[in-house]
Amino acid sequence: MSLARGLRKRGHRQLIVCPAGSPLAKRASTDGFELARLGPGGITSLRRRLSSERFDIVHAHDGRAQNIAVLASAGLPLRRVVSRQVAFSPRHPLIHRWKYAKTCHGIIANSESVRRVLLSSGVSGVDIEVIPPGIELPADLPSASMRARARARWGFGADDFVAGHAGAFTHEKGQDVALEAALLLAPKLPRLRLLLAGDGLERSNPRMIELVNQTAGIAVLPGFLDDLTDFYAALDLFIMPSRSEGWGLTALRAMANGLAVIATNVGGLRELVVRGKTGWLISPDSPRELAEGIEDAASDPERWRRYGGNARERAAHFSIERTVERTERFYARLLAACQTAT
């Protein structure tokens, strides 16, 4: 939505294609965007629309959207762009290479790490551009009253040290690592609280259920939060214990809210977090290192506040305006290449 709003300001007409009744459909409609709501027979109707109206670019933002884009636009005189936002190696490299080489004209990798994975997987003959997703920097940090209200929402006291994470509950995100770290810290930091926002299949994993039960009184799992304003306001520290991460947009938003970050040294996170300046970088799949990082932060308030200030300054370098500008230039380059070829 931030990208769409930025492109609209630059005068581009956009049609947002999304599932009917989805959160994206509701947000886009509220913001006055033109919508194509996918339902039964949606691909056929979308193809008719792409055929009868003038569109230059079809931009798919995940793998499923890429499949829809190909079916709806194959053979039409437009350019297909795909955003690649995950940094793990593909399970089926041959299919992966064919899909990217044959079904799109350009790829936007959201970090240099993602670009390297694409190249190492054999993706070639496609224009690949690294464009990190940007954010809209909050004008102000949360006030003391906002912080108090947000903490009260989830039952945290003024003296609690609250570390939090927001993301889909998948194995890659490492919420289990966070809960195991909390168990290690319980004897040392009795005022530690965890706020793990998000939902997903991993929440029903037997090991996850066991960890949630073991950390009752320490961890709060509020589920999916459509608005993360109170979430960030309630935190002292943001944690990102991912096993794999293409970029780390929620970590960037945390930094924009003046929060220091403990993140794993993987994917785009190591491009985002500066060790010893904006936070800590730790090994993936290591509850011990995460626990040590949280303890380190909690024991030195002056340092984690300094890191938080540095983090906000660094987040300003990843503005949505810069993302929009670079995306627009990439679109223009693909269109120019098409005109040259014809």
MOCORRA-V677723 format. One record per pair of residues at least 6 apart in sequence whose ideal C-beta (glycine too) atoms are under 6 Angstrom apart, sorted by the first residue. I is the first residue (numbers start at 1). J is the second residue. D is the distance in Angstrom with one decimal. If there is no record, write none. Layout:
# MOCORRA-V677723
i = (I;I)
j = (J;J)
d = (D;D)
This chain:
# MOCORRA-V677723
i = (1;2;2;4;6;6;7;15;15;16;16;16;17;18;18;19;20;20;25;28;36;43;43;43;46;47;50;50;50;55;56;56;57;57;57;58;58;58;58;59;60;60;60;61;66;69;70;79;79;79;80;80;81;82;82;83;84;84;84;85;85;86;87;87;87;87;87;87;88;90;90;93;96;97;97;100;100;101;101;105;106;106;107;107;108;108;109;109;109;110;110;110;110;111;111;111;111;112;113;113;114;115;115;129;131;131;132;133;133;134;134;134;134;134;135;135;135;135;136;137;137;138;141;142;146;147;150;150;150;151;153;154;156;156;159;160;160;161;161;161;161;162;162;162;162;162;163;163;163;163;164;164;165;165;165;166;166;166;166;167;167;167;168;168;169;169;169;169;169;169;170;170;172;172;173;174;174;174;175;176;176;177;177;178;178;179;179;180;181;181;181;182;182;182;184;184;185;185;189;194;194;195;196;197;197;197;199;199;202;225;232;235;237;237;238;238;238;239;240;240;240;240;241;241;242;243;243;245;245;245;245;246;246;247;248;248;248;251;251;252;252;254;255;255;256;258;258;259;260;260;260;260;260;261;261;262;262;262;263;263;264;264;265;266;273;273;275;277;278;278;278;278;279;280;282;282;282;283;297)
j = (27;136;320;14;320;324;324;34;36;28;33;35;36;24;25;38;37;39;37;35;46;68;71;72;72;72;72;73;76;78;78;335;79;81;331;69;73;78;80;81;66;69;82;83;82;80;103;105;334;338;104;105;106;104;107;108;107;109;114;110;246;246;113;114;117;244;246;267;244;96;121;121;121;122;123;123;126;125;126;334;127;334;126;128;129;131;115;128;130;132;133;246;247;246;247;268;271;130;267;268;246;128;130;330;326;327;318;247;249;318;319;320;322;323;252;253;256;320;320;256;316;256;258;233;233;233;230;233;234;234;230;220;162;193;191;191;193;191;192;236;298;193;195;234;235;236;194;237;239;294;195;235;178;196;239;197;198;228;250;173;198;250;198;200;175;198;199;200;202;203;200;202;243;244;242;241;242;243;196;208;211;241;287;239;241;211;215;287;287;290;291;194;215;218;287;291;192;291;298;218;219;220;221;222;225;231;223;224;208;231;257;259;260;297;254;259;261;262;248;251;263;269;264;290;264;284;285;266;267;268;269;267;268;268;268;269;272;261;263;315;318;261;311;315;315;308;312;308;279;304;307;308;311;273;279;279;280;293;269;273;282;284;281;284;279;281;281;310;307;310;311;314;307;293;289;290;293;289;304)
d = (5.5;5.9;4.5;5.7;5.6;3.2;6.0;5.1;5.6;4.6;5.0;5.5;4.6;4.4;5.0;5.3;3.8;4.8;5.8;5.7;5.6;6.0;5.1;5.2;4.4;4.5;5.9;5.4;5.8;5.5;5.8;5.9;5.3;6.0;5.3;4.8;5.1;5.9;5.1;4.5;4.1;4.3;5.0;4.8;5.0;5.7;4.6;4.6;4.6;6.0;4.5;5.5;4.8;4.6;5.3;4.7;5.7;5.1;5.4;5.0;4.5;4.7;4.9;5.1;5.5;5.5;4.6;3.6;4.4;3.7;5.6;5.3;5.5;4.6;5.6;4.6;5.7;5.4;6.0;5.5;4.4;4.9;5.5;4.7;5.6;5.1;4.1;5.8;5.0;5.9;5.5;5.2;4.3;5.9;4.9;3.3;5.6;5.5;4.4;5.5;4.9;5.6;5.2;4.9;4.8;5.9;5.7;5.9;5.4;5.0;5.0;3.9;5.6;3.5;5.6;5.6;5.6;5.9;5.3;5.1;5.6;5.9;4.7;3.7;5.0;5.1;4.0;3.9;4.0;4.8;5.8;4.9;5.4;5.4;5.8;5.1;4.8;5.5;5.4;5.4;4.7;4.8;5.9;5.8;5.3;5.2;5.8;4.5;5.2;5.6;3.8;4.5;6.0;5.3;5.1;4.2;5.8;5.9;4.7;4.6;5.0;5.9;5.5;4.4;5.8;5.4;5.9;3.4;3.9;4.7;5.5;5.4;5.1;4.6;5.6;3.6;5.3;5.5;5.4;5.8;5.9;4.2;5.3;6.0;5.2;4.0;5.2;3.7;4.4;4.1;4.1;5.3;5.1;5.1;6.0;4.2;5.4;5.0;5.8;5.9;4.1;5.2;5.1;5.6;4.8;5.5;5.1;4.4;5.7;5.7;4.2;5.8;5.8;5.2;3.6;4.6;4.8;4.8;5.8;4.7;4.0;6.0;5.9;5.5;5.3;4.9;6.0;5.7;4.2;5.9;5.1;5.6;5.5;3.8;5.4;4.7;5.4;5.2;5.9;5.7;5.8;5.9;3.7;4.1;3.9;4.5;4.7;5.4;4.7;4.6;3.6;4.7;5.8;5.2;3.8;5.8;4.5;4.3;4.2;4.7;5.8;4.2;4.3;5.4;4.8;5.9;4.6;5.1;5.6;4.9;4.1;5.3;5.6;4.3;4.0;5.8;5.6;5.3;4.4)
